[in-house]
Each structure stands twice: as C-alpha cells, then as structure tokens.
Amino acid sequence: MRNESTIHSQTSSTLADRIRHEMETFTTSEKRAAHVLLSHYPFAGLETVAEFAARAGISAPSVLRFVTRLGFSGFPEFQKHLREELEARLLSPLAKASPIGAGQAAPALASFTDAVIGNLNATLENIAPAEFEAVVALLSDPRRHIHFTGGRFTGALARYAESHFRIVRSQVDYIDGQPALWRDRMIEIGRKDVLVVFDIRRYQEDVIALSETAAKQGATVVLLTDPWLSPIARVARHVLPAHISAPSNWDSSIGLMLIAEALVGAVTRRLWDTARLRMEAVEKLRKDA
C-alpha cells in the first residue's frame, strides 16, 4: 500500500507537483519517465506499462521502479491515482459538490479566507524556486517580446499582468484568445517571443490552440495553471501551478494572482535601472495630461 504522507504532503497537491519539485533527485531513467509523464500529463501514465516504457525509451522494469519510487505499490494503484486527478480537473462549477448550506447564507468569510490562505501556502510550496527564477530571467530579457493571454476568466488576470509589465519594460502586449483575433498575429511570433498563458480547468480550446501554434513557431511558452495542469503543459517550457480549490462552486484565482504579482515584483527589481526611468516617464505624462 502506498505511503499517503509521501504522495500527499498537501491534500490539494498533485503527483505532477511532487515530480516537478523532486526532479533533480531522480535517476536518469526516472527523469526520462518523469519528463514523458509531465509532457502528456496524466494521459501518458494511463497507457500500458509497455507503451509508457516505449515513450520514455526505458525498460518496463524501469517504469515499475519509477512508480514505486513515487510511493505506489504498483502500476494499477498509480493509474487509479491519475484517473482520480483527471476526474477532478474536468469538474465544472455545477459538477462540484453543492456548497454547505446551499440556498441559505454563503459560507462565512473567515472559512473562505482560510481556504484561500491554504491555497497561497500550497502554491508557494509546490513551485520549485529554480523554475520561478527561470521565468523571471526570461521575462527580464529585453531582447524578448512578451505576449500575455488567457481564457474566459483568466484573461482578466493576463491583462492585469500585461498592464504592469507594459510599464516596467518594452515589447509587451496582450493577445485575445479568440481564433479570429489571434491568427493574424501569429505570423510575427517566433523564437524571440515569449507567450505567458493563464489557463485553469475547464481548459479553453482556443487558448490551447493559440499556445500550440506559438510553440510550433518557436516561441517560449510559460504556463500559469492549476495543479491538474492545462494541456498547454505539453508545449510549455515553464509551468507554474497555483492551487485553486475553494469552499464554493467556483475555483479561486488568488494563487494565480500571487504568481503574477510575484513575477511583476521580481522583474521590476531586476530591471530597476530602466524600469524606474519608464515609471518616471509615465508619471510625468499623467501630470502633463
């Protein structure tokens, strides 16, 4: 039987979180298995042992050792865990459990706040510092053109981040996720571009298509998502997952906002010599208006 404390240091954590966090401790074979699983998460793990081994270029016994390394008693238990995660990632607001006291008073502000604080702590604990710093370095590179995008609800977060980055540095814009509005923009996107995407369950097809197209054209994709991972993770160079569960039929975006604001703060510090001049210029324009 698997060690529950090994698999779930946080009840809202996923196996992908843990694999990403512990990647540097894995053997060469384990890293190959981990990269395949994360690049097609969780579907690669739902194949047969032989198919998974062939994808990773390792032996079937190596796959089984990897599964054991993760704390599972065997491949069936490993797959059961992935199926449970898959069910969770596809939940719509209506499919989520009814709120306590539905039809009566809303959950107390204090208990909702506790849940949000828990999300913030879990988000912090499950993002590898090296991954966060790599994104900061990427967004601080003045040679890069940064594009932000998001979905129906997450688009507002992407625009919020874009508005801040536009002040701090040049070559920043927002791309609308609707195909009719982004296809003509793709001809200009290439290897010097970075696409920062906000996408949480239920993942938006047009945003996924935009991200896949950008990646095919050589752009670096940075994904801010939930613990179950948007399909965009397959093409993303960097993935920063936020915890979104809340005592509500709606997921919480506070974890995503934490990551976005932390990135803004870190990039501003790194680019301070030029960022300060831009901020001063903006203030002067406001006074002169």
Backbone hydrogen bonds in HBPLUS format (Angstrom, degrees):
<---DONOR---> <-ACCEPTOR-->    atom                        ^
c    i                          cat <-CA-CA->   ^        H-A-AA   ^      H-
h    n   atom  resd res      DA  || num        DHA   H-A  angle D-A-AA Bond
n    s   type  num  typ     dist DA aas  dist angle  dist       angle   num
A0006-THR N   A0003-ASN O   2.94 MM   3  5.27 132.6  2.17 105.8 119.2     1
A0007-ILE N   A0003-ASN O   3.12 MM   4  6.50 155.7  2.19 154.5 161.4     2
A0008-HIS N   A0004-GLU O   2.84 MM   4  5.79 167.4  1.86 153.1 157.3     3
A0013-SER N   A0010-GLN O   3.13 MM   3  5.05 160.1  2.17 103.0 109.1     4
A0018-ARG N   A0014-THR O   3.30 MM   4  6.71 161.0  2.34 148.1 151.4     5
A0019-ILE N   A0015-LEU O   2.92 MM   4  6.18 164.6  1.95 156.9 161.2     6
A0020-ARG N   A0016-ALA O   2.98 MM   4  6.07 169.5  1.99 153.1 155.8     7
A0021-HIS N   A0017-ASP O   3.01 MM   4  6.15 152.6  2.08 145.9 154.0     8
A0022-GLU N   A0018-ARG O   2.95 MM   4  6.11 143.3  2.09 148.2 157.2     9
A0025-THR N   A0022-GLU O   2.89 MM   3  5.59 159.1  1.93 125.4 132.3    10
A0026-PHE N   A0023-MET O   3.11 MM   3  5.57 165.0  2.13 116.9 121.6    11
A0031-LYS N   A0027-THR O   2.86 MM   4  6.09 151.7  1.94 151.5 159.3    12
A0032-ARG N   A0028-THR O   3.09 MM   4  6.40 152.5  2.17 145.8 152.7    13
A0033-ALA N   A0029-SER O   3.05 MM   4  6.37 163.0  2.08 151.4 155.3    14
A0034-ALA N   A0030-GLU O   2.82 MM   4  5.99 156.0  1.87 146.5 154.1    15
A0035-HIS N   A0031-LYS O   2.85 MM   4  6.02 161.4  1.89 151.5 155.3    16
A0036-VAL N   A0032-ARG O   3.13 MM   4  6.33 160.3  2.17 148.0 153.0    17
A0037-LEU N   A0033-ALA O   2.99 MM   4  6.18 164.3  2.01 150.3 155.0    18
A0038-LEU N   A0034-ALA O   2.91 MM   4  6.09 165.8  1.93 154.3 157.9    19
A0039-SER N   A0035-HIS O   2.94 MM   4  5.97 149.1  2.04 142.5 150.7    20
A0040-HIS N   A0036-VAL O   3.24 MM   4  6.40 134.6  2.46 143.4 152.8    21
A0044-ALA N   A0040-HIS O   2.87 MM   4  5.40 162.8  1.89 153.0 156.7    22
A0045-GLY N   A0042-PRO O   3.04 MM   3  5.68 132.4  2.27 114.7 126.0    23
A0046-LEU N   A0043-PHE O   2.94 MM   3  5.08 154.2  2.01 105.7 114.2    24
A0047-GLU N   A0044-ALA O   3.38 MM   3  5.69 166.9  2.40 107.7 110.8    25
A0052-PHE N   A0048-THR O   2.94 MM   4  6.16 167.0  1.96 158.1 161.5    26
A0053-ALA N   A0049-VAL O   2.88 MM   4  6.03 160.1  1.92 149.9 155.8    27
A0054-ALA N   A0050-ALA O   2.95 MM   4  6.15 153.8  2.02 144.4 151.3    28
A0055-ARG N   A0051-GLU O   3.03 MM   4  6.28 158.9  2.07 149.5 154.5    29
A0056-ALA N   A0052-PHE O   3.09 MM   4  6.33 156.9  2.15 148.8 154.7    30
A0057-GLY N   A0053-ALA O   2.88 MM   4  5.92 122.5  2.21 140.0 155.2    31
A0058-ILE N   A0053-ALA O   3.08 MM   5  5.18 159.2  2.12 146.7 149.1    32
A0057-GLY N   A0054-ALA O   3.31 MM   3  5.05 139.4  2.48  91.2 102.3    33
A0062-SER N   A0059-SER O   3.06 MM   3  5.15 122.9  2.40  96.8 111.4    34
A0063-VAL N   A0059-SER O   3.16 MM   4  6.60 146.5  2.28 146.1 155.2    35
A0063-VAL N   A0060-ALA O   3.06 MM   3  5.11 120.2  2.44  98.3 113.0    36
A0064-LEU N   A0060-ALA O   3.08 MM   4  6.45 159.2  2.13 154.1 159.3    37
A0065-ARG N   A0061-PRO O   2.91 MM   4  6.18 148.4  2.01 143.7 152.5    38
A0066-PHE N   A0062-SER O   2.94 MM   4  6.17 148.5  2.04 142.0 150.6    39
A0067-VAL N   A0063-VAL O   2.96 MM   4  6.31 155.8  2.02 151.2 157.4    40
A0068-THR N   A0064-LEU O   3.00 MM   4  6.22 156.6  2.05 143.7 150.1    41
A0069-ARG N   A0065-ARG O   2.82 MM   4  6.01 150.3  1.91 142.9 151.8    42
A0070-LEU N   A0066-PHE O   3.10 MM   4  6.43 134.0  2.32 139.7 151.1    43
A0070-LEU N   A0067-VAL O   3.15 MM   3  5.17 131.8  2.39  94.0 106.7    44
A0072-PHE N   A0067-VAL O   3.31 MM   5  5.92 164.0  2.34 149.8 145.7    45
A0071-GLY N   A0068-THR O   2.85 MM   3  5.12 157.6  1.90 109.2 116.6    46
A0078-PHE N   A0074-GLY O   3.18 MM   4  6.42 157.0  2.24 148.6 155.6    47
A0079-GLN N   A0075-PHE O   2.92 MM   4  6.17 158.9  1.97 156.4 161.1    48
A0080-LYS N   A0076-PRO O   2.91 MM   4  6.14 151.4  2.00 145.5 153.9    49
A0081-HIS N   A0077-GLU O   3.05 MM   4  6.28 157.0  2.10 147.1 152.3    50
A0082-LEU N   A0078-PHE O   3.18 MM   4  6.52 154.6  2.24 143.6 150.1    51
A0083-ARG N   A0079-GLN O   2.91 MM   4  6.17 156.0  1.97 151.9 158.0    52
A0084-GLU N   A0080-LYS O   3.07 MM   4  6.32 154.2  2.13 147.7 154.2    53
A0085-GLU N   A0081-HIS O   3.08 MM   4  6.41 153.2  2.16 146.1 153.4    54
A0086-LEU N   A0082-LEU O   2.89 MM   4  6.14 155.4  1.95 147.6 154.7    55
A0087-GLU N   A0083-ARG O   2.97 MM   4  6.22 156.0  2.03 148.9 154.3    56
A0088-ALA N   A0084-GLU O   3.12 MM   4  6.36 154.4  2.19 142.2 149.0    57
A0089-ARG N   A0085-GLU O   2.97 MM   4  6.26 151.4  2.06 151.8 159.2    58
A0091-LEU N   A0088-ALA O   3.36 MM   3  5.57 168.7  2.38 108.9 111.6    59
A0095-ALA N   A0092-SER O   3.01 MM   3  5.04 122.8  2.35  98.0 113.2    60
A0096-LYS N   A0092-SER O   3.13 MM   4  6.38 133.1  2.36 152.0 163.4    61
A0102-ALA N   A0099-PRO O   3.06 MM   3  5.21 126.1  2.36 144.2 132.4    62
A0104-GLN N   A0101-GLY O   2.74 MM   3  5.26 148.4  1.84 143.9 147.1    63
A0112-PHE N   A0108-ALA O   3.15 MM   4  6.46 158.9  2.20 154.3 160.6    64
A0113-THR N   A0109-LEU O   2.86 MM   4  6.01 157.0  1.91 149.9 156.9    65
A0114-ASP N   A0110-ALA O   2.94 MM   4  6.20 152.0  2.02 144.5 152.1    66
A0115-ALA N   A0111-SER O   3.10 MM   4  6.33 153.7  2.17 140.7 146.9    67
A0116-VAL N   A0112-PHE O   2.97 MM   4  6.29 155.6  2.03 149.4 156.1    68
A0117-ILE N   A0113-THR O   2.88 MM   4  6.13 160.5  1.92 153.6 158.8    69
A0118-GLY N   A0114-ASP O   2.95 MM   4  6.18 151.3  2.04 143.0 151.2    70
A0119-ASN N   A0115-ALA O   2.95 MM   4  6.30 147.2  2.06 142.9 151.9    71
A0120-LEU N   A0116-VAL O   2.94 MM   4  6.31 154.7  2.01 150.4 156.9    72
A0121-ASN N   A0117-ILE O   3.00 MM   4  6.29 163.3  2.02 152.3 156.0    73
A0122-ALA N   A0118-GLY O   2.91 MM   4  6.09 160.8  1.95 149.0 154.7    74
A0123-THR N   A0119-ASN O   2.82 MM   4  5.94 154.9  1.88 148.3 155.5    75
A0124-LEU N   A0120-LEU O   3.01 MM   4  6.24 161.6  2.05 148.3 152.8    76
A0125-GLU N   A0121-ASN O   3.00 MM   4  6.23 161.1  2.04 148.5 153.5    77
A0126-ASN N   A0122-ALA O   3.06 MM   4  6.10 139.1  2.23 143.5 152.7    78
A0131-GLU N   A0128-ALA O   2.93 MM   3  5.29 126.0  2.22 109.3 123.3    79
A0132-PHE N   A0128-ALA O   3.15 MM   4  6.55 158.5  2.20 156.8 163.0    80
A0133-GLU N   A0129-PRO O   2.94 MM   4  6.16 165.9  1.96 154.7 158.3    81
A0134-ALA N   A0130-ALA O   2.99 MM   4  6.10 144.5  2.12 137.6 147.0    82
A0135-VAL N   A0131-GLU O   3.17 MM   4  6.48 150.1  2.27 145.4 152.3    83
A0136-VAL N   A0132-PHE O   3.02 MM   4  6.37 156.2  2.08 149.6 156.6    84
A0137-ALA N   A0133-GLU O   2.97 MM   4  6.19 162.0  2.00 148.7 152.6    85
A0138-LEU N   A0134-ALA O   3.07 MM   4  6.25 153.3  2.14 140.3 147.6    86
A0139-LEU N   A0135-VAL O   2.91 MM   4  6.16 163.5  1.94 156.1 159.5    87
A0140-SER N   A0136-VAL O   2.97 MM   4  6.06 123.1  2.31 140.5 155.3    88
A0140-SER N   A0137-ALA O   3.29 MM   3  5.09 140.1  2.46  91.2 102.4    89
A0141-ASP N   A0138-LEU O   3.31 MM   3  5.48 162.1  2.35 104.4 109.7    90
A0144-ARG N   A0141-ASP O   3.04 MM   3  5.66 165.1  2.06 121.3 126.2    91
A0145-HIS N   A0192-LYS O   3.11 MM  47  6.45 151.6  2.19 139.1 147.9    92
A0194-VAL N   A0145-HIS O   2.86 MM  49  6.13 157.6  1.91 161.3 160.5    93
A0146-ILE N   A0171-GLN O   2.87 MM  25  6.20 160.1  1.91 165.9 160.0    94
A0173-ASP N   A0146-ILE O   3.01 MM  27  6.54 147.4  2.12 155.4 165.4    95
A0147-HIS N   A0194-VAL O   2.77 MM  47  6.06 163.0  1.80 169.0 174.6    96
A0196-VAL N   A0147-HIS O   2.72 MM  49  6.07 169.0  1.73 170.4 172.5    97
A0148-PHE N   A0173-ASP O   2.94 MM  25  6.36 152.5  2.01 145.5 154.1    98
A0175-ILE N   A0148-PHE O   2.84 MM  27  6.11 164.5  1.87 170.9 173.4    99
A0149-THR N   A0196-VAL O   3.00 MM  47  6.39 143.3  2.14 165.0 164.7   100
A0198-PHE N   A0149-THR O   3.05 MM  49  6.46 152.5  2.13 144.4 152.7   101
A0155-GLY N   A0151-GLY O   2.81 MM   4  4.75 137.9  1.99 123.7 127.4   102
A0156-ALA N   A0153-PHE O   3.39 MM   3  6.11 148.6  2.49 113.4 118.5   103
A0157-LEU N   A0154-THR O   3.03 MM   3  5.16 123.7  2.36  98.9 113.0   104
A0158-ALA N   A0154-THR O   3.02 MM   4  6.40 153.7  2.09 150.0 157.8   105
A0159-ARG N   A0155-GLY O   2.89 MM   4  6.15 155.9  1.95 149.1 155.1   106
A0160-TYR N   A0156-ALA O   3.00 MM   4  6.15 148.1  2.11 136.5 145.5   107
A0161-ALA N   A0157-LEU O   2.99 MM   4  6.27 160.6  2.02 149.6 153.6   108
A0162-GLU N   A0158-ALA O   2.88 MM   4  6.08 162.3  1.92 147.7 153.4   109
A0163-SER N   A0159-ARG O   2.89 MM   4  6.02 152.7  1.97 146.6 152.9   110
A0164-HIS N   A0160-TYR O   3.37 MM   4  6.69 149.0  2.48 142.3 148.9   111
A0164-HIS N   A0161-ALA O   3.15 MM   3  5.35 124.1  2.48 100.5 113.8   112
A0165-PHE N   A0161-ALA O   2.96 MM   4  6.25 170.3  1.97 160.1 162.7   113
A0166-ARG N   A0162-GLU O   2.90 MM   4  5.90 149.7  1.99 147.7 155.1   114
A0167-ILE N   A0164-HIS O   3.11 MM   3  5.50 136.9  2.31 105.9 116.6   115
A0168-VAL N   A0164-HIS O   3.24 MM   4  6.57 154.6  2.30 146.4 153.7   116
A0169-ARG N   A0165-PHE O   2.92 MM   4  5.96 159.2  1.96 158.9 161.1   117
A0181-LEU N   A0178-GLN O   2.79 MM   3  5.44 148.6  1.89 122.7 132.5   118
A0182-TRP N   A0178-GLN O   3.16 MM   4  6.39 128.8  2.44 146.9 159.3   119
A0182-TRP N   A0179-PRO O   3.28 MM   3  5.28 141.8  2.44  97.8 107.9   120
A0183-ARG N   A0179-PRO O   3.15 MM   4  5.77 158.8  2.20 153.3 153.3   121
A0185-ARG N   A0182-TRP O   2.96 MM   3  5.17 141.9  2.11 105.1 117.0   122
A0186-MET N   A0183-ARG O   3.25 MM   3  5.41 142.3  2.40 100.8 110.6   123
A0188-GLU N   A0185-ARG O   3.18 MM   3  5.97 163.2  2.21 121.0 125.7   124
A0189-ILE N   A0186-MET O   3.11 MM   3  5.19 159.1  2.15 106.9 113.4   125
A0193-ASP N   A0190-GLY O   3.14 MM   3  5.61 163.1  2.17 118.1 121.8   126
A0220-THR N   A0193-ASP O   2.99 MM  27  6.38 164.5  2.02 156.2 153.8   127
A0195-LEU N   A0220-THR O   2.87 MM  25  6.20 157.9  1.91 151.1 158.3   128
A0222-VAL N   A0195-LEU O   2.82 MM  27  6.07 168.2  1.83 156.4 158.5   129
A0197-VAL N   A0222-VAL O   2.80 MM  25  6.15 166.2  1.82 170.4 174.8   130
A0224-LEU N   A0197-VAL O   2.76 MM  27  6.04 169.4  1.78 173.2 174.7   131
A0199-ASP N   A0224-LEU O   3.03 MM  25  6.45 160.7  2.07 162.7 168.3   132
A0208-ILE N   A0204-GLN O   2.99 MM   4  6.27 153.8  2.06 153.4 161.8   133
A0209-ALA N   A0205-GLU O   2.90 MM   4  6.14 160.7  1.93 151.4 156.2   134
A0210-LEU N   A0206-ASP O   2.99 MM   4  6.14 157.4  2.04 141.8 147.7   135
A0211-SER N   A0207-VAL O   3.06 MM   4  6.21 161.2  2.09 144.7 149.5   136
A0212-GLU N   A0208-ILE O   2.94 MM   4  6.18 159.8  1.98 152.8 158.5   137
A0213-THR N   A0209-ALA O   2.99 MM   4  6.14 156.5  2.04 148.3 154.4   138
A0214-ALA N   A0210-LEU O   2.99 MM   4  6.23 162.5  2.02 150.9 155.6   139
A0215-ALA N   A0211-SER O   2.96 MM   4  6.16 159.2  2.01 148.7 154.3   140
A0216-LYS N   A0212-GLU O   3.00 MM   4  6.19 154.0  2.07 143.8 150.6   141
A0217-GLN N   A0213-THR O   3.15 MM   4  6.41 140.3  2.31 143.4 153.5   142
A0217-GLN N   A0214-ALA O   3.17 MM   3  5.20 128.4  2.45  94.7 108.0   143
A0219-ALA N   A0214-ALA O   3.01 MM   5  5.40 150.8  2.10 155.1 145.9   144
A0218-GLY N   A0215-ALA O   2.99 MM   3  5.12 160.2  2.03 108.4 112.2   145
A0237-ARG N   A0221-VAL O   2.82 MM  16  5.57 144.7  1.95 142.5 152.3   146
A0238-HIS N   A0221-VAL O   3.40 MM  17  6.83 163.0  2.44 152.8 156.6   147
A0223-LEU N   A0238-HIS O   2.90 MM  15  6.27 170.0  1.91 158.4 160.1   148
A0240-LEU N   A0223-LEU O   2.80 MM  17  6.14 167.6  1.82 170.1 174.3   149
A0225-THR N   A0240-LEU O   3.26 MM  15  6.43 150.2  2.36 128.2 136.5   150
A0242-ALA N   A0225-THR O   2.75 MM  17  6.06 164.7  1.77 149.4 151.3   151
A0229-LEU N   A0226-ASP O   3.11 MM   3  5.44 160.1  2.16 115.0 121.2   152
A0233-ALA N   A0230-SER O   2.93 MM   3  5.83 172.1  1.94 127.7 130.4   153
A0234-ARG N   A0231-PRO O   3.08 MM   3  5.93 168.0  2.10 122.1 125.1   154
A0235-VAL N   A0232-ILE O   2.97 MM   3  5.68 149.3  2.06 119.7 126.8   155
A0236-ALA N   A0232-ILE O   3.08 MM   4  6.16 124.2  2.40 143.8 158.3   156
A0252-SER N   A0244-ILE O   2.72 MM   8  4.69 173.0  1.72 147.7 146.7   157
A0248-SER N   A0246-ALA O   2.72 MM   2  5.31 138.7  1.88 106.3  93.0   158
A0257-MET N   A0253-SER O   3.01 MM   4  6.34 155.8  2.07 152.4 159.9   159
A0258-LEU N   A0254-ILE O   2.86 MM   4  6.16 149.7  1.95 147.6 156.1   160
A0259-ILE N   A0255-GLY O   3.16 MM   4  6.50 159.2  2.21 146.9 150.5   161
A0260-ALA N   A0256-LEU O   2.93 MM   4  6.20 167.5  1.95 153.7 157.3   162
A0261-GLU N   A0257-MET O   2.88 MM   4  6.00 169.4  1.89 154.7 157.2   163
A0262-ALA N   A0258-LEU O   2.91 MM   4  6.01 152.6  1.98 147.1 155.4   164
A0263-LEU N   A0259-ILE O   2.92 MM   4  6.13 152.5  2.00 149.9 157.0   165
A0264-VAL N   A0260-ALA O   2.99 MM   4  6.29 159.2  2.03 147.7 153.5   166
A0265-GLY N   A0261-GLU O   2.95 MM   4  6.12 164.3  1.97 147.3 151.3   167
A0266-ALA N   A0262-ALA O   2.96 MM   4  6.09 160.9  1.99 146.0 151.2   168
A0267-VAL N   A0263-LEU O   2.90 MM   4  6.00 166.2  1.92 154.7 158.3   169
A0268-THR N   A0264-VAL O   2.95 MM   4  6.01 156.6  2.00 146.5 153.6   170
A0269-ARG N   A0265-GLY O   3.09 MM   4  6.30 157.7  2.15 144.3 149.7   171
A0270-ARG N   A0266-ALA O   3.04 MM   4  6.27 157.0  2.09 143.4 149.9   172
A0271-LEU N   A0267-VAL O   2.90 MM   4  6.05 150.5  1.99 150.0 157.3   173
A0272-TRP N   A0269-ARG O   3.39 MM   3  4.99 164.0  2.42 104.0 103.6   174
A0274-THR N   A0271-LEU O   3.05 MM   3  5.81 123.7  2.38 124.2 135.7   175
A0275-ALA N   A0271-LEU O   2.71 MM   4  5.56 167.8  1.72 159.6 159.7   176
A0276-ARG N   A0272-TRP O   2.83 MM   4  5.54 164.2  1.86 144.2 146.9   177
A0278-ARG N   A0274-THR O   3.13 MM   4  6.44 157.1  2.19 150.0 156.1   178
A0279-MET N   A0275-ALA O   2.88 MM   4  6.12 161.1  1.91 154.5 159.7   179
A0280-GLU N   A0276-ARG O   2.88 MM   4  6.08 155.4  1.94 148.5 155.3   180
A0281-ALA N   A0277-LEU O   2.99 MM   4  6.17 151.0  2.07 141.8 149.7   181
A0282-VAL N   A0278-ARG O   2.97 MM   4  6.26 154.7  2.04 149.2 155.5   182
A0283-GLU N   A0279-MET O   3.03 MM   4  6.29 160.5  2.07 147.2 152.1   183
A0284-LYS N   A0280-GLU O   2.99 MM   4  6.22 152.5  2.06 145.4 152.7   184
A0285-LEU N   A0281-ALA O   3.02 MM   4  6.28 156.6  2.08 147.5 153.3   185
A0286-ARG N   A0282-VAL O   3.05 MM   4  6.35 149.7  2.14 146.3 154.6   186
A0287-LYS N   A0283-GLU O   3.04 MM   4  6.33 153.6  2.11 146.3 153.1   187
A0288-ASP N   A0284-LYS O   2.94 MM   4  6.14 148.5  2.04 147.2 156.2   188
A0289-ALA N   A0285-LEU O   3.04 MM   4  6.05 122.1  2.38 136.3 149.3   189
A0289-ALA N   A0286-ARG O   3.35 MM   3  5.21 143.4  2.49  91.9 102.0   190
